[in-house]
Amino acid sequence: MRMESTLGSMKISATFGLLVALMLAFTASAADESPFFADDEPIATFALRDANGDVPKLLLFKEPDQASTAASINYWRDTVGYGNAGVVVAFRGIRFVRVEPGSDNLLVRLVGLKNEFETTTAISLRSLESGKPQTLKFGPITMGYGPVTGTTAVDMKLRYEASTRQLKITKATGYIEWQRLFCDPQSDDGSLENLTGRVAEIPAGASILKAE
């Protein structure tokens, strides 16, 4: 009787252990399958951070002989005072926007210092959720007016990790070209690597800009 009781206890223990393991596996699977868009919202926003946990930023036109160009660009961008010198290009966040409700096609917006830059070519939600690397192009966007004009553009390579709901940006490159009357055109570019993005709320930019 004692042996039978022991065997019975072992069977109950083993069954309980199996149930716990199945529950844990189900919970992990459910976590991995969290929808990309929470509660069927049309927009998913990710705040970007660099390795130090700060908002990623590039500083362009920072050399002394570029000071007048930097001042002109900051005037037209309404970004005077965002840096001690040069032109600050910030990567505050990324928004993924459904083209239509329930659609697989997404437009992507890069949230900068003042405005948001939207891609002209849609990407696939299924492709993004699969973890496939995505190449995004924002711009070129025209700035300035009349005798003072320029363009800005950003290229970005990223992938989405469904298990953690994070973005991994392997590289982001920003470029600005500026032309003033009676002055030679000047351009500058820079790049950042190994950025991350987490789901977060980010205030809307003043305008949504698209390539013409």
C-alpha positions as CSV (number, residue, x, y, z in Angstrom):
1,M,0.0,0.0,0.0
2,R,2.8,2.4,0.9
3,M,4.5,1.8,-2.5
4,E,1.2,2.3,-4.4
5,S,0.7,5.5,-2.5
6,T,4.2,6.7,-3.4
7,L,3.7,5.8,-7.0
8,G,0.4,7.7,-7.0
9,S,2.0,10.8,-5.5
10,M,4.7,10.6,-8.2
11,K,2.2,10.4,-11.0
12,I,0.2,13.4,-9.5
13,S,3.5,15.4,-9.2
14,A,4.5,14.6,-12.7
15,T,1.1,15.5,-14.1
16,F,1.2,18.8,-12.2
17,G,4.7,19.5,-13.5
18,L,3.5,18.8,-17.0
19,L,0.5,21.2,-16.6
20,V,2.8,23.9,-15.3
21,A,5.2,23.5,-18.2
22,L,2.3,23.6,-20.7
23,M,0.9,26.8,-19.1
24,L,4.3,28.5,-19.2
25,A,4.8,27.5,-22.8
26,F,1.3,28.8,-23.7
27,T,2.1,32.1,-21.9
28,A,5.4,32.5,-23.7
29,S,3.7,31.8,-27.0
30,A,1.0,34.3,-26.3
31,A,3.6,36.9,-25.5
32,D,5.4,36.3,-28.7
33,E,2.2,36.7,-30.7
34,S,1.3,40.1,-29.3
35,P,-0.3,42.1,-32.1
36,F,1.9,44.7,-33.7
37,F,-0.9,47.3,-33.5
38,A,-2.4,47.5,-30.0
39,D,-6.2,47.2,-29.9
40,D,-6.4,47.4,-33.7
41,E,-5.0,51.0,-33.6
42,P,-4.0,52.4,-37.0
43,I,-0.6,53.7,-35.8
44,A,2.2,52.1,-33.8
45,T,4.9,54.4,-32.4
46,F,8.4,53.6,-31.2
47,A,10.7,56.0,-29.3
48,L,14.3,55.7,-30.5
49,R,17.4,55.6,-28.2
50,D,21.1,55.3,-28.7
51,A,23.5,53.1,-26.7
52,N,23.5,55.7,-23.9
53,G,19.7,55.8,-23.6
54,D,19.5,59.3,-25.3
55,V,17.6,60.5,-28.3
56,P,19.8,59.8,-31.3
57,K,21.2,63.0,-32.9
58,L,23.5,64.0,-35.7
59,L,25.3,67.3,-35.8
60,L,25.9,68.6,-39.3
61,F,27.6,71.7,-40.6
62,K,29.6,72.1,-37.4
63,E,32.8,73.4,-38.9
64,P,33.7,77.1,-38.5
65,D,33.6,77.7,-42.3
66,Q,30.0,76.2,-42.3
67,A,28.6,78.6,-39.6
68,S,26.7,80.9,-42.0
69,T,25.2,77.9,-43.8
70,A,24.2,76.3,-40.5
71,A,22.6,79.6,-39.4
72,S,20.6,79.8,-42.7
73,I,19.4,76.2,-42.4
74,N,18.4,76.6,-38.8
75,Y,16.5,79.8,-39.6
76,W,14.4,78.0,-42.3
77,R,13.9,74.9,-40.2
78,D,12.9,77.0,-37.2
79,T,15.6,75.1,-35.2
80,V,17.7,78.0,-33.9
81,G,18.9,77.3,-30.4
82,Y,18.8,73.5,-30.7
83,G,22.6,73.3,-30.6
84,N,25.6,75.3,-29.7
85,A,26.9,75.1,-33.3
86,G,25.8,73.4,-36.5
87,V,22.6,71.8,-37.5
88,V,21.0,69.1,-35.2
89,V,19.2,66.2,-36.9
90,A,17.3,64.2,-34.3
91,F,15.7,60.8,-34.6
92,R,13.0,60.9,-31.9
93,G,10.9,58.1,-33.1
94,I,9.3,56.0,-35.8
95,R,5.6,55.6,-36.5
96,F,4.1,52.8,-38.6
97,V,0.8,53.9,-40.2
98,R,-1.7,51.6,-41.9
99,V,-2.6,52.8,-45.4
100,E,-6.2,51.5,-44.8
101,P,-7.9,49.7,-41.9
102,G,-6.8,46.1,-41.9
103,S,-4.3,46.7,-44.7
104,D,-0.9,44.9,-44.9
105,N,0.6,48.1,-46.3
106,L,2.3,50.5,-43.9
107,L,3.7,54.0,-44.4
108,V,6.5,54.9,-42.1
109,R,7.1,58.3,-40.4
110,L,10.4,59.5,-38.9
111,V,9.8,61.9,-36.0
112,G,12.4,64.6,-36.0
113,L,13.0,67.8,-34.0
114,K,10.1,69.7,-35.4
115,N,8.4,67.7,-38.1
116,E,7.7,64.1,-39.3
117,F,9.0,62.7,-42.5
118,E,6.9,60.1,-44.3
119,T,8.0,57.5,-46.7
120,T,6.4,57.5,-50.2
121,T,6.7,53.8,-50.6
122,A,4.7,51.4,-48.3
123,I,6.2,48.4,-46.6
124,S,4.5,45.1,-45.7
125,L,3.3,44.5,-42.2
126,R,3.8,40.7,-42.6
127,S,7.4,41.3,-43.8
128,L,8.1,43.6,-40.9
129,E,6.6,41.2,-38.3
130,S,8.7,38.3,-39.8
131,G,11.9,40.1,-38.7
132,K,13.0,40.7,-42.3
133,P,15.4,43.7,-42.6
134,Q,13.7,46.8,-44.0
135,T,15.3,49.6,-45.9
136,L,13.5,52.9,-45.5
137,K,14.0,56.2,-47.4
138,F,12.6,59.5,-46.1
139,G,12.8,62.3,-48.6
140,P,14.4,64.1,-50.3
141,I,12.4,66.9,-48.7
142,T,12.7,70.5,-50.1
143,M,13.4,73.3,-47.7
144,G,13.7,77.1,-48.1
145,Y,12.2,79.4,-50.6
146,G,13.3,81.3,-53.7
147,P,17.1,82.1,-53.6
148,V,17.6,80.0,-50.5
149,T,16.7,76.4,-51.0
150,G,17.9,72.9,-50.0
151,T,17.0,69.3,-49.6
152,T,17.2,66.8,-46.7
153,A,16.9,63.0,-46.7
154,V,17.4,60.1,-44.3
155,D,18.1,56.5,-45.1
156,M,17.5,53.8,-42.5
157,K,17.9,50.1,-42.1
158,L,15.9,48.3,-39.4
159,R,14.2,45.1,-38.4
160,Y,11.5,44.3,-35.9
161,E,11.8,41.8,-33.0
162,A,8.3,40.4,-32.4
163,S,9.4,38.6,-29.1
164,T,10.4,41.9,-27.5
165,R,8.3,44.4,-29.6
166,Q,11.5,46.3,-30.3
167,L,13.1,47.9,-33.3
168,K,16.7,47.3,-34.1
169,I,18.2,50.1,-36.3
170,T,21.5,49.0,-37.7
171,K,22.2,52.3,-39.5
172,A,20.6,55.7,-40.0
173,T,22.1,58.3,-42.3
174,G,21.1,61.9,-42.6
175,Y,22.0,64.3,-45.4
176,I,21.4,68.0,-46.1
177,E,22.3,70.1,-49.2
178,W,21.9,73.9,-49.0
179,Q,22.1,76.5,-51.7
180,R,22.1,80.3,-51.2
181,L,22.2,83.1,-53.8
182,F,25.8,84.1,-54.7
183,C,27.2,81.3,-52.5
184,D,28.5,77.9,-53.4
185,P,26.2,75.0,-52.4
186,Q,27.3,73.1,-49.3
187,S,26.3,69.7,-48.2
188,D,27.0,67.5,-45.2
189,D,26.0,64.0,-43.9
190,G,26.5,61.7,-41.0
191,S,25.3,58.4,-39.7
192,L,24.4,56.6,-36.5
193,E,24.5,52.8,-35.8
194,N,22.9,50.3,-33.3
195,L,19.8,52.3,-32.3
196,T,16.8,50.7,-30.6
197,G,13.1,51.5,-30.6
198,R,10.5,50.7,-27.9
199,V,6.7,51.2,-28.0
200,A,6.0,54.7,-26.6
201,E,3.9,57.8,-27.0
202,I,5.6,60.7,-28.8
203,P,3.9,64.1,-29.4
204,A,3.0,64.8,-33.0
205,G,5.3,66.9,-35.2
206,A,4.2,70.3,-36.4
207,S,3.9,69.0,-40.0
208,I,4.1,65.7,-41.9
209,L,6.5,66.2,-44.8
210,K,6.8,64.0,-47.9
211,A,9.1,63.8,-50.9
212,E,7.7,65.6,-53.9
